[in-house]
Every structure is written in structure tokens, then in C-alpha cells.
């Protein structure tokens, strides 16, 4: 499951041989993926921002709203498994274009829903449609960047979701108040259609000479040999499930993503119902933690890259930001259950989301380090599956807790504990079991 890390000197020397035009081109692809992440997460955030409005119009309870908010995550988690395999098999250009077309169509159709059943069905379809996005981004980074320079572009790609989380509350709230919730869905769906057109016109895989300049002759030959001998298949994909690291990465992602999705699905409602903010004000206040999340992703990726450059073993350089970030996130989230000051609560929520995002870009980079080149998207998708099982539980469990207790205290306690589970899983149990990630 693991592969030998190319010496840093080789990666640096060969990557510098790219022409300035090609260097700009690959960063343009990263920029398109950042934009894709923004649109992707705006689609996901529509229901969260419209939570109270849609619930009031359709007469939904907290438990029913929790079911709707989790309707995306269950199919998304399950669809990640075949999505990663398909991205490895057919490449990121076709898979991403097809996915973005599908999720844009579903978002547009959601504007026509007038009952719980159709809304639930459209959220399920949205989860399936969006599943190839991040694995496609991981595959693009794997093809266009050498191992030792990959953590920055992967982290940047992951900032798209955090930028969307930051702008979604004020932007979607404005759309909601201006055009009602149906118009909000239409506007976001149209953005996705535009994105598909730009991606199809722009993206291409590197040529053989470009790949040689990026990765060096030895590393490229090893990848080509692996591709030729063991092209991604259901049999080789299943081999990933026999690796202990795979399962601890799944468990670790579950713990971290659970709390992240409590933020993404219930934060606007929490600010309105528990902290007393109006709908319009809650949209702006909710943006503060999400803005901190953008910085958190970059700090995690930048720290990991700096640790690799300093000579730290690759696996340790990936695990350190994951473990420290998740632990400090827990230390920030747990006290929210006992704090009565609104100002201090907002500060803790901002710190909690900042630290919970430090691991996010790094865990994707970790998947690209641990897996062979022909299974990078597959392992990343399996790990993401674990994360979105946690994401699927988060809104339902939160809704159930609120209906049972009428308080958010237990919500934050559960989130903090699961962050610690994530830290321990990555820190203690994901190991260099084959002795090659020096």
C-alpha cells in the first residue's frame, strides 16, 4: 500500500525544470479546483443557511431537519468508495465534469421541492453527485506536483470549502432574503454550470515530458511500472481494506469530520436560537469561524510542508499537524458547553473551527503519501468515506439531542470527545508499517 518517497533533491531539481507557462498552468488548475470547492460547498450549505426558514414553511421538527441535513452525508460517504475508484480509473477531467454537471442540475431541481420527501431525495442525489470532487482534486495534485511539493496545492484546494463556509452565511442569507429560498438554490446551481464549462475548456493531464520534469525519471518510471502492472481494479482496491492504516485513517476522519459538520449544519441555527441573533446577523457572525477555518487549512498544509523540508520523516510531518490540530480543537470546543458569555463563546467557536481545519488538507496529503500512485484517489476516498459517516451522524445526533434536552451543551461535549478520538487514531495507530516513508 505504501511506496518509496522520492528523494527531496530529485523532486526539487526536476520540478524546477518546468517552463514558466506550465508552472502557471498547473496553478491555474489549482485555482479552478479552489473555485470548484467554493461552489461545491455553497451547494451543501444552502439547506443549513435556509434551515429555520424552510423548516417553518414546511412545518419540520428539529429531528426532521436533522434528517434532511444528514441526507446529503450518508450517500456522499458511501458514494466516495466507488468515486475514488472511478477517478483512478477514468481520470479527473471526465469525472469532475460529470459530477459538477450532476450536482448543479440537482441544486436547480431542489428549488422545485415543496415537501419533506422531495427535499430528502434531492439531498441524497446531491451527495452522490458531489462525491468525486475532492478525489479528483487529489488526483490532479498527484499528477501535476511532486511528492515533496504536494501538500501546499492540496491544502489550497481544500481552502475552497472553507472559503465557501465563510461566505455562505452572509451570501446565501442575502440570496434567501432577496429571492426566497428557491431563488437561493437556483443562483448556486447556475454557478456550477458555469464552472463545468470553464473546467472542460481548461484542464488537461501533463504530457510525458511534463511529468518527467515534475517527478524525475526514477519516480516516473516507478509510477508507470505500477500503472502497467496493477491498474486500478476492484481487486487492487479491495487490497486497501486489508491495511490497518486504512481503518485507522477512516476512524480518525470520522472523529474530526463529525464536529466539523456540527458547525456546518447547525451553527446558524445555534446562533439564532441559543445566542439570540437575528437571521441576518447570524449569517455574518457564522462567517467568523469559517474564515478562521480558511487560515487553519493553510496553516496545516504549510506546517507539514515545512516539517518535510526540515528533514522530518514524511509520516511524522503529516501526523503532527493532524494530532495537534484535533487536540487543540477539542480543548476549544469542550468549554463551549459551560460558557455563558456570548463573546467568549464566539471566540471559542472560532478557535475550535480553526484548529479542526488544521488537519483537513494534511489528511488528504497523507493519503497521497501512503497509497501507490494508481490508488491515490481510492485511498483518499475511503478515508473521506469515514469522515462523512461522521458528517452524516452529526446533524441527526444534534437534532435528537436538541429535541431530547433543549440544550446545545451535550452537542459540544460529544464533538470535543470525538475530536480526541480522531487525534488518537491518527497519532497512535497510523504508522509506517513497511518502513518506507523515511
Residue, then its C-alpha position, 0 to 999 in steps of 0.5 A: x500500500x505504501x511506496x518509496x518517497x522520492x528523494x527531496x533533491x530529485x523532486x526539487x531539481x526536476x520540478x524546477x525544470x518546468x517552463x514558466x507557462x506550465x508552472x502557471x498552468x498547473x496553478x491555474x488548475x489549482x485555482x479552478x479546483x479552489x473555485x470548484x470547492x467554493x461552489x461545491x460547498x455553497x451547494x451543501x450549505x444552502x439547506x443549513x443557511x435556509x434551515x429555520x426558514x424552510x423548516x417553518x414553511x414546511x412545518x419540520x421538527x428539529x429531528x426532521x431537519x436533522x434528517x434532511x441535513x444528514x441526507x446529503x452525508x450518508x450517500x456522499x460517504x458511501x458514494x466516495x468508495x466507488x468515486x475514488x475508484x472511478x477517478x483512478x480509473x477514468x481520470x479527473x477531467x471526465x469525472x469532475x465534469x460529470x459530477x459538477x454537471x450532476x450536482x448543479x442540475x440537482x441544486x436547480x431541481x431542489x428549488x422545485x421541492x415543496x415537501x419533506x420527501x422531495x427535499x430528502x431525495x434531492x439531498x441524497x442525489x446531491x451527495x452522490x453527485x458531489x462525491x468525486x470532487x475532492x478525489x479528483x482534486x487529489x488526483x490532479x495534485x498527484x499528477x501535476x506536483x511532486x511528492x515533496x511539493x504536494x501538500x501546499x496545492x492540496x491544502x489550497x484546494x481544500x481552502x475552497x470549502x472553507x472559503x465557501x463556509x465563510x461566505x455562505x452565511x452572509x451570501x446565501x442569507x442575502x440570496x434567501x432574503x432577496x429571492x426566497x429560498x428557491x431563488x437561493x438554490x437556483x443562483x448556486x446551481x447556475x454557478x456550477x454550470x458555469x464552472x463545468x464549462x470553464x473546467x472542460x475548456x481548461x484542464x488537461x493531464x501533463x504530457x510525458x515530458x511534463x511529468x518527467x520534469x515534475x517527478x524525475x525519471x526514477x519516480x516516473x518510471x516507478x509510477x508507470x511500472x505500477x500503472x502497467x502492472x496493477x491498474x486500478x481494479x476492484x481487486x487492487x482496491x479491495x487490497x486497501x481494506x486489508x491495511x490497518x492504516x486504512x481503518x485507522x485513517x477512516x476512524x480518525x476522519x470520522x472523529x474530526x469530520x463529525x464536529x466539523x459538520x456540527x458547525x456546518x449544519x447547525x451553527x446558524x441555527x445555534x446562533x439564532x436560537x441559543x445566542x439570540x441573533x437575528x437571521x441576518x446577523x447570524x449569517x455574518x457572525x457564522x462567517x467568523x469561524x469559517x474564515x478562521x477555518x480558511x487560515x487553519x487549512x493553510x496553516x496545516x498544509x504549510x506546517x507539514x510542508x515545512x516539517x518535510x523540508x526540515x528533514x522530518x520523516x514524511x509520516x511524522x510531518x503529516x501526523x503532527x499537524x493532524x494530532x495537534x490540530x484535533x487536540x487543540x480543537x477539542x480543548x476549544x470546543x469542550x468549554x463551549x458547553x459551560x460558557x455563558x458569555x456570548x463573546x467568549x463563546x464566539x471566540x471559542x467557536x472560532x478557535x475550535x473551527x480553526x484548529x479542526x481545519x488544521x488537519x483537513x488538507x494534511x489528511x488528504x496529503x497523507x493519503x497521497x503519501x501512503x497509497x501507490x500512485x494508481x490508488x491515490x484517489x481510492x485511498x483518499x476516498x475511503x478515508x473521506x468515506x469515514x469522515x462523512x459517516x461522521x458528517x452524516x451522524x452529526x446533524x441527526x445526533x444534534x437534532x435528537x439531542x436538541x429535541x431530547x434536552x433543549x440544550x446545545x451543551x451535550x452537542x459540544x461535549x460529544x464533538x470535543x470527545x470525538x475530536x480526541x478520538x480522531x487525534x488518537x487514531x491518527x497519532x497512535x495507530x497510523x504508522x509506517x508499517x513497511x518502513x518506507x516513508x523515511 
